[in-house]
Amino acid sequence: MQKIKIWVDEAWRWPWLWPVVACSLCFNDKKNIDKKILGELNDSKKLTEKKRERLFEKLIELSLWENPKVYFWVWVVDNFLIDQINIRQANREAMRRSLVEILRKIPPLNPLFAKEGKTSKMNRGGVEVVIDWRDNYEFEELEKKPIYIVWWDAKVLEISAASIIAKVFRDRLINTYSLLYPDFALEKHKWYGTQKHREYLTNKSKITGIHRTSYKPVKKILEEKPKLLLHVCCGPDVTIPIIDLKQDYDLLCFWYDPNIQPKKEYNKRLKAFKKVCEIEKIDYEIWEYDDKRFFEKVKWLEKEPERGKRCTVCYDMRLKKTFELAQKFWIKYWTTTLSISPHKSLKKIFEIWEKYSNLSDLEKGEIIPEFLKIDFKKNDGFQRSIEYCKEKWIYRQNYCGCVFSKR
């Protein structure tokens, strides 16, 4: 019985999106194939897209009719299975299925199986499988292990043909999906991890349903926490908000407290704030000590009671500056530690948030940072902050901060 040699090549192992494609191929009647076609076969990577397409069509023609000159089969394993079993095993599965299917096409002319032979080994009639790469896979359907060669795309006509079919099949899939993702420019980077692809994947919303989410660059973006700008009023008050938020957000703490008097007290609180951030390994931003502006803002409100209009002006200064910084840094979320104190009016804080959340001009391309309405006093937040400060030796003040509250 004639011995059959099947050649296998794959495409799309390294890209970050969708399937891996394997093509198994063998020539049935090589002598009667147009020598011009055989002479044009080459490594698909060395051919122009136009020439690949033309040769692909020729190979399809040769595979038709009752006595085809070329047998081939393409098998696709999608990104979901790649993510489940990893790319190496998915590539093996694509090759295995393409081998199973091509042998189902060959038996009418080459009876490789016994009549009852659905369970027989593929090798019964004498099949030799050659794979272009060094994976060293074994297939339980084969009696003999495949032969592995590397970089023979341009040396063996069958591998050249298999690579052309696999890559043109891939390119046509790309063209189809380019219609669904027109801003992605799939046709330009072929779904590989090019600079253009990296620049496109700026956040989770850009990751599509055809991305391989197990691949490190894509997985890293999926695991990234959303950025949150946290306004901080003192060291003790930032303790529990950091602990409660850092599991779900990438925190940037923002120190802006122009009301604190005297400067010596301001420095103590700033030092305590830095200490907490260093303990919890959280980045922070420190704004200028803008006490003169604070006094300008609260002029004529000096005799107001605590939680009165003067405090509202103070909240407003700090929340406005935090909102502006969130816009400047393009940070999606923001909130404040003011809510952890039982001496602060949560209602007024939330009213100020609503005012600034309606200030962005979408027509100018400005983002609207989303304020998180969190009451950090819940779940014994205030008491937990006291215990944290005792345990970590964090300075804890005994008045709100401004000279009026101290008085």
LOFIBA-792822 format. One record per residue (C-alpha): residue number from 1; x, z, y. Coordinates in pm, 1 decimal, decimal comma. Example, Ala and Ser with C-alpha at 12.3 -4.5 7.8 and 13.67 -1.06 7.14 Angstrom:
BEGIN
+-----+----------+----------+----------+
: pos :     east :       up :    north :
+-----+----------+----------+----------+
:   1 :   1230,0 :    780,0 :   -450,0 :
:   2 :   1367,0 :    714,0 :   -106,0 :
+-----+----------+----------+----------+
//
This chain:
BEGIN
+-----+----------+----------+----------+
: pos :     east :       up :    north :
+-----+----------+----------+----------+
:   1 :      0,0 :      0,0 :      0,0 :
:   2 :    123,2 :    -85,8 :    344,3 :
:   3 :    275,7 :    202,9 :    532,4 :
:   4 :    126,0 :    264,1 :    875,6 :
:   5 :    318,5 :    402,0 :   1170,1 :
:   6 :    113,1 :    559,9 :   1448,5 :
:   7 :    266,0 :    632,8 :   1787,3 :
:   8 :    135,3 :    903,4 :   2019,9 :
:   9 :    182,7 :    958,2 :   2391,1 :
:  10 :     12,5 :   1185,0 :   2643,0 :
:  11 :    -65,5 :   1186,7 :   3013,5 :
:  12 :   -155,5 :   1464,6 :   3253,5 :
:  13 :     28,7 :   1757,3 :   3105,4 :
:  14 :    173,1 :   1879,0 :   3435,3 :
:  15 :   -101,8 :   1826,2 :   3700,2 :
:  16 :   -308,4 :   2118,1 :   3829,9 :
:  17 :   -643,8 :   1957,6 :   3765,1 :
:  18 :   -875,1 :   1858,2 :   3486,5 :
:  19 :   -784,0 :   1714,1 :   3147,1 :
:  20 :   -487,1 :   1626,8 :   2938,1 :
:  21 :   -513,6 :   1282,1 :   2777,6 :
:  22 :   -352,7 :   1171,3 :   2449,2 :
:  23 :   -344,3 :    820,3 :   2307,1 :
:  24 :   -263,2 :    730,2 :   1947,0 :
:  25 :   -183,3 :    364,2 :   1882,8 :
:  26 :    -54,2 :    127,1 :   1618,7 :
:  27 :    -16,4 :   -250,0 :   1597,9 :
:  28 :   -209,4 :   -406,0 :   1311,8 :
:  29 :    -82,3 :   -759,8 :   1354,8 :
:  30 :    221,7 :   -748,6 :   1578,3 :
:  31 :    345,7 :  -1094,8 :   1481,7 :
:  32 :     33,3 :  -1260,9 :   1615,1 :
:  33 :     31,5 :  -1080,7 :   1948,6 :
:  34 :    126,5 :  -1297,1 :   2244,3 :
:  35 :    501,2 :  -1248,0 :   2299,4 :
:  36 :    444,9 :  -1261,8 :   2674,0 :
:  37 :    228,5 :   -949,3 :   2653,8 :
:  38 :    481,0 :   -772,2 :   2433,5 :
:  39 :    758,7 :   -868,6 :   2674,3 :
:  40 :    573,0 :   -710,7 :   2967,4 :
:  41 :    514,5 :   -377,4 :   2794,0 :
:  42 :    722,4 :    -99,8 :   2946,3 :
:  43 :    714,0 :    266,4 :   3033,4 :
:  44 :    390,6 :    299,4 :   3233,3 :
:  45 :    573,8 :    491,9 :   3506,0 :
:  46 :    794,8 :    186,6 :   3568,5 :
:  47 :    501,2 :    -49,9 :   3609,2 :
:  48 :    299,0 :   -114,7 :   3922,2 :
:  49 :    -61,0 :     -0,8 :   3917,4 :
:  50 :   -178,0 :   -362,5 :   3923,1 :
:  51 :     38,6 :   -457,5 :   3624,0 :
:  52 :    -69,3 :   -147,8 :   3430,6 :
:  53 :   -432,6 :   -238,8 :   3485,6 :
:  54 :   -376,8 :   -595,6 :   3367,0 :
:  55 :   -190,9 :   -487,6 :   3053,0 :
:  56 :   -457,0 :   -225,5 :   2983,6 :
:  57 :   -723,5 :   -497,7 :   2982,4 :
:  58 :   -509,7 :   -713,8 :   2750,5 :
:  59 :   -463,4 :   -424,2 :   2506,7 :
:  60 :   -837,0 :   -359,2 :   2508,3 :
:  61 :   -897,3 :   -724,1 :   2419,9 :
:  62 :   -648,5 :   -701,0 :   2133,7 :
:  63 :   -834,4 :   -398,1 :   1994,1 :
:  64 :  -1169,0 :   -578,5 :   1967,9 :
:  65 :  -1333,0 :   -790,4 :   1695,4 :
:  66 :  -1342,3 :   -741,5 :   1321,3 :
:  67 :   -968,8 :   -777,2 :   1268,6 :
:  68 :   -807,7 :   -613,7 :   1574,9 :
:  69 :   -440,6 :   -662,1 :   1645,2 :
:  70 :   -420,0 :   -316,5 :   1802,8 :
:  71 :   -576,2 :     10,7 :   1694,4 :
:  72 :   -589,0 :    294,9 :   1946,6 :
:  73 :   -787,0 :    602,5 :   2035,6 :
:  74 :   -787,4 :    821,3 :   2345,6 :
:  75 :   -887,0 :   1184,4 :   2339,1 :
:  76 :   -942,9 :   1407,7 :   2639,8 :
:  77 :   -921,6 :   1788,7 :   2650,3 :
:  78 :  -1069,8 :   1929,4 :   2968,2 :
:  79 :   -945,3 :   2199,2 :   3202,5 :
:  80 :  -1174,3 :   2467,7 :   3057,0 :
:  81 :  -1012,8 :   2447,3 :   2714,6 :
:  82 :   -667,1 :   2422,2 :   2875,1 :
:  83 :   -736,8 :   2753,1 :   3052,1 :
:  84 :   -854,3 :   2910,5 :   2727,3 :
:  85 :   -574,5 :   2808,0 :   2491,2 :
:  86 :   -292,8 :   2700,8 :   2732,5 :
:  87 :   -169,7 :   2349,5 :   2806,5 :
:  88 :     65,4 :   2319,9 :   2509,8 :
:  89 :   -208,9 :   2394,3 :   2257,1 :
:  90 :   -457,8 :   2178,6 :   2448,3 :
:  91 :   -210,1 :   1890,4 :   2439,4 :
:  92 :   -172,6 :   1939,6 :   2064,2 :
:  93 :   -549,8 :   1932,3 :   2023,1 :
:  94 :   -579,0 :   1609,4 :   2221,2 :
:  95 :   -313,2 :   1448,5 :   2001,4 :
:  96 :   -470,2 :   1579,8 :   1682,6 :
:  97 :   -815,8 :   1445,6 :   1766,7 :
:  98 :   -678,5 :   1108,9 :   1874,0 :
:  99 :   -500,9 :   1085,7 :   1535,4 :
: 100 :   -815,4 :   1179,3 :   1344,7 :
: 101 :  -1018,1 :    918,4 :   1530,1 :
: 102 :   -769,5 :    630,7 :   1504,2 :
: 103 :   -751,2 :    679,7 :   1128,4 :
: 104 :  -1127,9 :    656,1 :   1110,5 :
: 105 :  -1093,1 :    310,3 :   1261,1 :
: 106 :   -810,7 :    195,3 :   1035,8 :
: 107 :   -948,3 :    263,1 :    681,7 :
: 108 :  -1173,9 :    -46,5 :    655,9 :
: 109 :   -856,7 :   -260,3 :    654,4 :
: 110 :   -617,8 :     -2,5 :    511,4 :
: 111 :   -790,5 :    229,8 :    263,7 :
: 112 :   -592,5 :    543,4 :    341,3 :
: 113 :   -857,3 :    769,4 :    196,8 :
: 114 :   -992,6 :    797,9 :   -151,9 :
: 115 :  -1366,6 :    731,7 :   -179,3 :
: 116 :  -1425,4 :   1102,5 :   -169,8 :
: 117 :  -1139,5 :   1132,9 :     70,8 :
: 118 :  -1296,4 :   1289,5 :    378,1 :
: 119 :  -1105,4 :   1601,5 :    289,4 :
: 120 :   -793,2 :   1415,7 :    188,8 :
: 121 :   -474,2 :   1437,9 :    384,2 :
: 122 :   -419,7 :   1162,3 :    638,4 :
: 123 :    -98,1 :   1076,5 :    464,0 :
: 124 :   -254,2 :    968,7 :    135,0 :
: 125 :   -207,9 :    598,3 :    207,1 :
: 126 :    126,3 :    647,0 :    372,5 :
: 127 :    103,2 :    730,0 :    741,5 :
: 128 :    399,8 :    810,2 :    959,4 :
: 129 :    328,5 :    964,9 :   1299,8 :
: 130 :    580,0 :    946,2 :   1582,8 :
: 131 :    522,7 :   1152,4 :   1899,5 :
: 132 :    699,1 :   1094,9 :   2227,0 :
: 133 :    812,6 :   1442,5 :   2328,7 :
: 134 :    978,9 :   1747,7 :   2177,3 :
: 135 :    680,9 :   1979,2 :   2117,3 :
: 136 :    743,3 :   1999,8 :   1743,7 :
: 137 :    372,6 :   2034,6 :   1661,8 :
: 138 :    251,0 :   2053,3 :   1306,7 :
: 139 :    -89,8 :   1919,8 :   1202,0 :
: 140 :   -266,2 :   2057,4 :    898,4 :
: 141 :   -431,2 :   1716,7 :    843,7 :
: 142 :    -90,3 :   1555,1 :    782,8 :
: 143 :    116,6 :   1594,5 :    468,8 :
: 144 :    433,0 :   1519,3 :    660,4 :
: 145 :    539,7 :   1659,2 :    990,5 :
: 146 :    546,8 :   1403,4 :   1275,4 :
: 147 :    874,1 :   1259,1 :   1399,8 :
: 148 :    956,6 :   1358,7 :   1757,7 :
: 149 :   1148,9 :   1143,2 :   2001,2 :
: 150 :   1205,3 :   1184,1 :   2374,5 :
: 151 :   1191,6 :    930,7 :   2658,2 :
: 152 :   1125,4 :    631,3 :   2437,5 :
: 153 :    841,6 :    497,9 :   2655,4 :
: 154 :   1054,4 :    197,5 :   2751,0 :
: 155 :   1223,3 :    151,5 :   2409,6 :
: 156 :    930,5 :    130,4 :   2169,6 :
: 157 :    653,8 :   -119,4 :   2240,8 :
: 158 :    386,7 :     96,0 :   2076,6 :
: 159 :    474,6 :    397,5 :   2292,1 :
: 160 :    477,3 :    176,1 :   2600,4 :
: 161 :    130,4 :     53,0 :   2507,9 :
: 162 :      0,9 :    405,6 :   2437,9 :
: 163 :    139,0 :    533,9 :   2769,0 :
: 164 :    -24,8 :    245,4 :   2957,5 :
: 165 :   -364,6 :    311,8 :   2800,4 :
: 166 :   -341,7 :    688,3 :   2861,2 :
: 167 :   -236,5 :    653,4 :   3224,1 :
: 168 :   -485,4 :    383,0 :   3318,7 :
: 169 :   -758,5 :    589,5 :   3156,2 :
: 170 :   -636,5 :    884,0 :   3363,3 :
: 171 :   -624,9 :    681,0 :   3685,8 :
: 172 :   -979,9 :    564,8 :   3639,6 :
: 173 :  -1091,1 :    923,5 :   3601,2 :
: 174 :   -905,4 :   1005,1 :   3922,2 :
: 175 :  -1080,7 :    724,4 :   4107,1 :
: 176 :  -1417,1 :    855,5 :   3989,8 :
: 177 :  -1345,6 :   1209,7 :   4100,2 :
: 178 :  -1204,1 :   1087,6 :   4430,2 :
: 179 :  -1560,0 :    990,4 :   4519,2 :
: 180 :  -1672,1 :   1348,7 :   4462,5 :
: 181 :  -1378,7 :   1501,1 :   4655,4 :
: 182 :  -1308,0 :   1248,1 :   4933,7 :
: 183 :  -1113,7 :   1494,2 :   5151,7 :
: 184 :   -885,3 :   1589,8 :   4863,2 :
: 185 :   -699,5 :   1253,6 :   4843,8 :
: 186 :   -680,8 :   1271,5 :   4462,8 :
: 187 :   -579,6 :    908,1 :   4439,0 :
: 188 :   -260,4 :    979,1 :   4635,9 :
: 189 :   -113,6 :   1277,4 :   4454,4 :
: 190 :   -268,4 :   1210,8 :   4110,1 :
: 191 :   -354,8 :   1580,9 :   4089,8 :
: 192 :      8,4 :   1691,0 :   4063,9 :
: 193 :    141,4 :   1989,3 :   4261,7 :
: 194 :    260,3 :   1783,4 :   4554,9 :
: 195 :    307,5 :   1917,9 :   4906,0 :
: 196 :    -20,3 :   1754,2 :   5007,6 :
: 197 :   -199,9 :   1927,0 :   4721,5 :
: 198 :    -45,6 :   2262,2 :   4816,8 :
: 199 :   -148,4 :   2218,0 :   5178,0 :
: 200 :   -504,2 :   2145,5 :   5070,3 :
: 201 :   -536,2 :   2458,4 :   4857,0 :
: 202 :   -539,4 :   2701,7 :   5146,6 :
: 203 :   -804,7 :   2934,1 :   5002,2 :
: 204 :  -1042,2 :   2988,5 :   4711,0 :
: 205 :  -1310,1 :   2760,9 :   4855,6 :
: 206 :  -1080,0 :   2461,0 :   4809,4 :
: 207 :  -1039,3 :   2518,3 :   4435,0 :
: 208 :  -1269,4 :   2284,2 :   4245,0 :
: 209 :  -1442,7 :   2306,8 :   3910,9 :
: 210 :  -1182,8 :   2070,8 :   3765,8 :
: 211 :   -876,5 :   2277,7 :   3859,7 :
: 212 :   -675,7 :   2442,8 :   3583,8 :
: 213 :   -721,7 :   2801,2 :   3695,2 :
: 214 :   -463,6 :   2933,0 :   3446,3 :
: 215 :   -184,6 :   2744,8 :   3626,9 :
: 216 :     17,4 :   2983,9 :   3841,8 :
: 217 :    -24,6 :   2813,5 :   4182,9 :
: 218 :   -402,9 :   2791,8 :   4136,5 :
: 219 :   -431,3 :   3133,1 :   3972,5 :
: 220 :   -237,5 :   3289,8 :   4258,4 :
: 221 :   -488,8 :   3159,5 :   4512,4 :
: 222 :   -782,1 :   3281,2 :   4302,4 :
: 223 :   -628,7 :   3626,6 :   4276,6 :
: 224 :   -556,6 :   3649,9 :   4647,0 :
: 225 :   -758,1 :   3916,9 :   4819,3 :
: 226 :   -943,1 :   3829,4 :   5140,1 :
: 227 :   -769,8 :   3945,2 :   5456,8 :
: 228 :   -920,4 :   4237,4 :   5645,7 :
: 229 :   -816,5 :   4370,5 :   5986,7 :
: 230 :   -872,5 :   4745,0 :   6000,4 :
: 231 :   -879,8 :   4913,5 :   6338,8 :
: 232 :   -720,9 :   5257,8 :   6319,9 :
: 233 :   -781,2 :   5553,1 :   6547,7 :
: 234 :   -539,2 :   5804,0 :   6389,7 :
: 235 :   -337,3 :   5885,5 :   6078,6 :
: 236 :   -590,8 :   6110,3 :   5903,5 :
: 237 :   -879,8 :   5873,9 :   5963,3 :
: 238 :   -700,5 :   5576,1 :   5806,6 :
: 239 :   -623,0 :   5753,1 :   5478,2 :
: 240 :   -949,4 :   5708,8 :   5288,3 :
: 241 :  -1039,8 :   5367,8 :   5437,3 :
: 242 :   -705,8 :   5231,8 :   5310,5 :
: 243 :   -756,9 :   5381,0 :   4964,3 :
: 244 :  -1114,9 :   5251,8 :   4941,0 :
: 245 :  -1042,9 :   4903,9 :   5078,2 :
: 246 :   -702,4 :   4799,3 :   4946,3 :
: 247 :   -831,5 :   4732,6 :   4595,6 :
: 248 :  -1050,4 :   4449,8 :   4722,8 :
: 249 :   -881,0 :   4337,1 :   5046,1 :
: 250 :   -542,9 :   4240,4 :   5179,2 :
: 251 :   -527,8 :   4493,3 :   5461,1 :
: 252 :   -365,0 :   4469,0 :   5800,2 :
: 253 :   -403,0 :   4792,0 :   5996,5 :
: 254 :   -433,2 :   4760,9 :   6371,8 :
: 255 :   -331,0 :   5051,9 :   6594,0 :
: 256 :   -496,3 :   5040,0 :   6933,9 :
: 257 :   -581,6 :   5372,4 :   7097,3 :
: 258 :   -542,2 :   5359,5 :   7475,6 :
: 259 :   -749,0 :   5675,7 :   7523,8 :
: 260 :   -512,0 :   5928,0 :   7364,9 :
: 261 :   -356,5 :   6176,3 :   7602,6 :
: 262 :    -94,4 :   6303,0 :   7661,8 :
: 263 :    171,9 :   6053,0 :   7551,7 :
: 264 :    333,4 :   6318,8 :   7336,6 :
: 265 :      9,7 :   6350,1 :   7140,9 :
: 266 :    -16,2 :   5971,9 :   7119,2 :
: 267 :    330,7 :   5956,4 :   6960,4 :
: 268 :    242,0 :   6224,2 :   6705,0 :
: 269 :    -64,9 :   6033,5 :   6593,2 :
: 270 :    120,3 :   5702,8 :   6584,8 :
: 271 :    388,3 :   5858,6 :   6365,9 :
: 272 :    121,9 :   5995,6 :   6129,2 :
: 273 :    -42,1 :   5652,8 :   6112,5 :
: 274 :    287,0 :   5483,2 :   6024,1 :
: 275 :    354,4 :   5743,7 :   5757,2 :
: 276 :     21,8 :   5678,1 :   5584,7 :
: 277 :     77,7 :   5299,6 :   5594,5 :
: 278 :    424,1 :   5340,5 :   5444,3 :
: 279 :    293,0 :   5568,8 :   5168,8 :
: 280 :     15,3 :   5322,8 :   5081,3 :
: 281 :    240,0 :   5016,9 :   5136,9 :
: 282 :     10,7 :   4855,5 :   5394,0 :
: 283 :    121,5 :   4627,7 :   5678,8 :
: 284 :     31,5 :   4725,3 :   6031,8 :
: 285 :     23,4 :   4591,5 :   6386,8 :
: 286 :     76,1 :   4817,7 :   6690,1 :
: 287 :    -72,0 :   4730,2 :   7027,3 :
: 288 :     53,0 :   4853,3 :   7362,7 :
: 289 :    -33,6 :   5197,3 :   7499,2 :
: 290 :   -290,8 :   5084,0 :   7752,8 :
: 291 :   -393,8 :   5421,0 :   7900,8 :
: 292 :   -424,9 :   5292,7 :   8259,4 :
: 293 :   -684,0 :   5040,2 :   8151,9 :
: 294 :   -873,9 :   5312,0 :   7969,4 :
: 295 :   -898,9 :   5522,9 :   8282,9 :
: 296 :  -1014,1 :   5221,2 :   8481,3 :
: 297 :  -1287,9 :   5155,3 :   8228,6 :
: 298 :  -1420,5 :   5512,7 :   8223,7 :
: 299 :  -1408,8 :   5565,1 :   8600,3 :
: 300 :  -1718,5 :   5754,9 :   8716,7 :
: 301 :  -1788,1 :   5858,2 :   8356,2 :
: 302 :  -1555,7 :   6155,8 :   8349,6 :
: 303 :  -1839,3 :   6410,5 :   8336,9 :
: 304 :  -2027,0 :   6234,9 :   8056,5 :
: 305 :  -2079,1 :   6450,8 :   7743,3 :
: 306 :  -1910,5 :   6374,0 :   7414,3 :
: 307 :  -2080,1 :   6080,3 :   7234,1 :
: 308 :  -2212,7 :   5968,9 :   7571,5 :
: 309 :  -2147,9 :   5653,6 :   7776,3 :
: 310 :  -1777,2 :   5724,8 :   7813,4 :
: 311 :  -1728,8 :   5725,2 :   7435,5 :
: 312 :  -1926,1 :   5401,7 :   7406,9 :
: 313 :  -1687,9 :   5237,3 :   7657,9 :
: 314 :  -1393,4 :   5367,4 :   7454,8 :
: 315 :  -1534,6 :   5227,1 :   7128,4 :
: 316 :  -1600,2 :   4898,4 :   7305,1 :
: 317 :  -1239,6 :   4863,7 :   7424,6 :
: 318 :  -1098,2 :   4913,0 :   7078,9 :
: 319 :  -1349,1 :   4703,6 :   6887,5 :
: 320 :  -1322,9 :   4415,3 :   7134,8 :
: 321 :   -945,1 :   4407,7 :   7100,4 :
: 322 :   -972,7 :   4420,5 :   6718,5 :
: 323 :  -1224,3 :   4136,2 :   6717,5 :
: 324 :   -997,7 :   3924,0 :   6939,9 :
: 325 :   -698,6 :   3988,1 :   6713,1 :
: 326 :   -899,9 :   3894,6 :   6403,9 :
: 327 :   -986,6 :   3566,4 :   6575,3 :
: 328 :   -627,7 :   3505,4 :   6679,0 :
: 329 :   -492,2 :   3564,7 :   6326,9 :
: 330 :   -786,2 :   3384,6 :   6160,1 :
: 331 :   -876,5 :   3696,0 :   5963,2 :
: 332 :  -1217,5 :   3669,6 :   5804,0 :
: 333 :  -1311,8 :   4039,3 :   5789,9 :
: 334 :  -1268,2 :   4333,7 :   6023,1 :
: 335 :  -1388,8 :   4690,9 :   6054,1 :
: 336 :  -1287,6 :   5027,5 :   6199,2 :
: 337 :  -1195,2 :   5374,4 :   6080,3 :
: 338 :  -1401,1 :   5527,4 :   6361,5 :
: 339 :  -1691,4 :   5568,8 :   6120,3 :
: 340 :  -1510,9 :   5830,4 :   5910,1 :
: 341 :  -1533,9 :   6092,3 :   6183,8 :
: 342 :  -1849,7 :   6306,7 :   6194,7 :
: 343 :  -1799,7 :   6318,3 :   6573,6 :
: 344 :  -1848,8 :   5942,4 :   6623,7 :
: 345 :  -2180,8 :   5761,9 :   6666,7 :
: 346 :  -2216,5 :   5510,5 :   6386,9 :
: 347 :  -2518,7 :   5354,3 :   6555,4 :
: 348 :  -2324,0 :   5274,2 :   6873,6 :
: 349 :  -2030,9 :   5134,8 :   6674,9 :
: 350 :  -2260,4 :   4893,1 :   6490,9 :
: 351 :  -2435,0 :   4791,4 :   6814,5 :
: 352 :  -2098,4 :   4696,5 :   6966,4 :
: 353 :  -2011,8 :   4497,2 :   6653,7 :
: 354 :  -2327,3 :   4288,8 :   6694,1 :
: 355 :  -2233,3 :   4208,1 :   7053,1 :
: 356 :  -1891,2 :   4067,8 :   6963,4 :
: 357 :  -2005,6 :   3891,6 :   6649,1 :
: 358 :  -2220,4 :   3666,1 :   6868,4 :
: 359 :  -1941,3 :   3567,8 :   7108,2 :
: 360 :  -1761,3 :   3297,7 :   6905,9 :
: 361 :  -1800,8 :   2935,6 :   7004,1 :
: 362 :  -1830,5 :   2730,3 :   6684,5 :
: 363 :  -1805,4 :   2405,8 :   6877,2 :
: 364 :  -1453,0 :   2502,4 :   6980,3 :
: 365 :  -1357,5 :   2566,7 :   6620,4 :
: 366 :  -1341,6 :   2943,8 :   6659,7 :
: 367 :  -1404,2 :   3156,6 :   6356,5 :
: 368 :  -1653,6 :   3441,9 :   6355,3 :
: 369 :  -1475,9 :   3737,0 :   6192,1 :
: 370 :  -1725,6 :   3922,8 :   5979,0 :
: 371 :  -1759,2 :   4292,4 :   6056,7 :
: 372 :  -1796,5 :   4514,9 :   5751,7 :
: 373 :  -2056,2 :   4781,2 :   5824,2 :
: 374 :  -1894,6 :   5064,0 :   5633,3 :
: 375 :  -1963,0 :   5431,2 :   5680,2 :
: 376 :  -1640,9 :   5586,3 :   5554,8 :
: 377 :  -1798,8 :   5933,9 :   5569,0 :
: 378 :  -1990,9 :   5849,3 :   5252,7 :
: 379 :  -1863,4 :   5978,6 :   4919,2 :
: 380 :  -1709,1 :   6279,5 :   5096,9 :
: 381 :  -1478,1 :   6051,7 :   5292,7 :
: 382 :  -1407,0 :   6301,3 :   5568,3 :
: 383 :  -1334,0 :   6586,4 :   5326,1 :
: 384 :  -1114,2 :   6361,6 :   5114,6 :
: 385 :   -913,6 :   6268,1 :   5423,5 :
: 386 :   -853,1 :   6638,0 :   5493,8 :
: 387 :   -727,7 :   6692,0 :   5139,5 :
: 388 :   -506,3 :   6381,0 :   5158,9 :
: 389 :   -341,3 :   6508,8 :   5478,1 :
: 390 :   -271,3 :   6846,5 :   5322,1 :
: 391 :   -120,4 :   6689,9 :   5012,1 :
: 392 :     94,1 :   6435,0 :   5199,9 :
: 393 :    177,3 :   6651,2 :   5500,4 :
: 394 :      6,2 :   6422,7 :   5751,7 :
: 395 :    -33,1 :   6552,5 :   6106,6 :
: 396 :   -399,7 :   6625,6 :   6180,1 :
: 397 :   -518,0 :   6656,8 :   6540,9 :
: 398 :   -773,9 :   6909,1 :   6664,4 :
: 399 :   -949,1 :   6699,0 :   6931,6 :
: 400 :  -1074,8 :   6340,2 :   6962,0 :
: 401 :   -792,0 :   6211,2 :   7178,9 :
: 402 :   -874,3 :   6168,2 :   7547,3 :
: 403 :   -821,5 :   6435,6 :   7811,8 :
: 404 :  -1196,6 :   6471,6 :   7849,4 :
: 405 :  -1252,7 :   6558,6 :   7485,6 :
: 406 :   -962,3 :   6805,0 :   7499,0 :
: 407 :  -1112,7 :   6967,7 :   7807,1 :
+-----+----------+----------+----------+
//
